[in-house]
């Protein structure tokens, strides 16, 4: 099979599109031919060596995708050859073939494309737990969303709006501001402006928002300045670098809450995966959730896809096509 591999850590130039042996299927696994693969910042972190990788090179990135079942062990009865499935947390997805554990195989309805499934599930389930588990957004809440034109950002906007919240977005350019507004944000400010003051001015009685969703990291202290007394900051990414340390005295004095977010502490079973996926796919089908900005690259051009994502010039989701 062909796969996008790398043998040493580094920039996008270390990625190579090569012929390698087909994967070996073991135990409760099925063999899937991938039709679409989601690209995420975690892939960049792993390529650079920021995340631990088990085993020896060549390494294969990718954890999210969708495809068609090519082989099923005899003892598995509920999955058949030819079934359409999607997955959000299966390693080595940057390849034509992948082994998928049965407990991570999410059935994919015929009316949902492989590209939309690969573009939605990981970021969609992230947005879903953020607005339902990390901080439960209610009607009337004022919500601040960092990187609002990104994949998770656009989904957060739409999920918060569906709950009746007022959404304020932050982006790095006028073009991205337009994307966030199109996704449904009520107000969008640029990072180059004094955005903390802008957020405070447009919040109720200038007290600040109820919650800030911060995926940038280096902006964490400013996020605290933008939330009101008894407000919450949800820290779930470091796209802009490590945050400065948080003073617990500040938390005590302002009654503000800092909570972390990691999807895999919330999606812990096949039942949970399927439930969250069905909510997202149902919203996509009904039109209350939209994925209008999928950017497609051939898997062999994966290095270019990495360059685009790492440049922070992209909006929405990047999908690799084998």
Helices and strands as residue ranges (DSSP letters): E 2-6, G 12-14, E 16-19, E 29-39, H 41-48, E 59-60, E 64-72, E 84-87, E 97-101, G 102-104, E 106-107, H 114-129, I 130-134, E 142-145, H 151-162, E 166-171, H 174-183, E 187-190, H 195-202, G 204-206, E 209-214, H 220-226, E 227-235, H 248-254, E 257-260, G 263-265, H 270-286, E 295-298, G 299-301, H 302-311, E 318-321
